[in-house]
Amino acid sequence: MQNCVRSGCLVLADIDWRHLSVMGYVMDVNFLDIGFIALILAFAIWGWRQKLLMQIVGFIGLFIGIFLSMESLEIVAPIFASISLVSGSTAILISLITVFLIVVYFYHFFYRWAHKRAKMKIPAFLENGGGLLFGVLSSVLIACMLSISMALLPLGGTLQAQMDGAKVRSHIESAGIGIYDFITKKINGSLTFIQCLEAATKEVGVGEFDDNYIGLLLELNSSEAIKWKSTATK
């Protein structure tokens, strides 16, 4: 029995799970795509069950966290870049995570208060449907930030191959940035998502960033990155 189990484990270990064959057709399996889709489905189901009001409260907190972390990037990222031996992209990632977690921590107290006291009576189909909608919106924002955060990391090997081969990733980033910019356009004095990254890059110093980071900005349609790329190639 033990020999059978050991043999089975060896067979599983020898399988290249990135390339599965079904009826003679080879499928490229991208686990990052699967993860993004699973995240969206999970939040959709959770939104349906949690109902509309709490999903709105949760979405507002999520957006405030992302908004403040992006708007403060120009100030906070240079601080981390100056006091630690990290690259510019890593300093941006640390800044985003730090500010976001601080904001979400304090907002959590309001969320708990709202969960106990806030009530809204509307038809069930609006409760569930609205909750599902805001659950999906929240999941797209989260998936977008996760994708960009992973792109800021110095990945290599299989993880980098998964990032490069992810077909859903670009759509999620576009959708997430679209949601962010749609809301921030209604806030006076705010910057777009890409403008926040560009401003932080200038403050830290373009020379502190590698080609992968500039490539990420190009993927996000940064006009400044085009100038930086052309200057670097001269």
C-alpha positions, 0 to 999 in steps of 0.5 A: 500500500505504501509503495502504491502511494509513493509511486502515485506521488512520484507520478503526480510530481512528474506531471507538468501541471501547466500543460494538461492534455485532454483528448489529444488537445494540450491546454495551457493552465495558468493558475494566476488566471484561475485565481483571479476568476475564483476570487471574482466568483467568491466575492460575487457569491459573498456579495449575494449572501451579505446583501447590498448595504454591507457590500456598499459599506465594504466597497467604500472602505476598500476604495478609500484604502486604495485611494489614500494609498495611491494619493499618498504614494508621491510622499510615502514612496520616497521615504521608504526608498531613502531609508531602506536598501530597496528598489524604487518599485519595491518602495512603491509596493511597501508604501501601497501596502502600508497605507492601505492596511492602516486605513483598512484597520481604522475603517474596520471599526466603522464596518463593525458598527455598521454591521450591527446597527445599519439596516435597509429594507428593500426588495430581496432581488435588489438586496441580493443583486446589488450585493452581487454587483458590489461584490464583483466591483470589490473583487475587481479592485482587489484583483487589480491591486494584487496583479499590479503588486505582483508586477512590482515584485522581482519575480522569476522562473515559474511565477514570472512565466505565470504573470507573462502568460496570464490572459485575464490579468490585463482585462482585470487591471483595465477594469480595476483602473477604470473603476478607480478613475471613474470615481476619482474623476468626481473628487476635486484635485485627485489624480488618476491611477497612472498619474499617481504612479508617474508622480511617485516615480518622479519623486523617487527618481526614474533611475531607481526603477528597472525596465520591468517597472517601466514596462508595467507603466507602458502596459498601463498606457503611461505617457510619461513612461514612453518618454522615459523609455525613449530617453533611456534608449538614446 
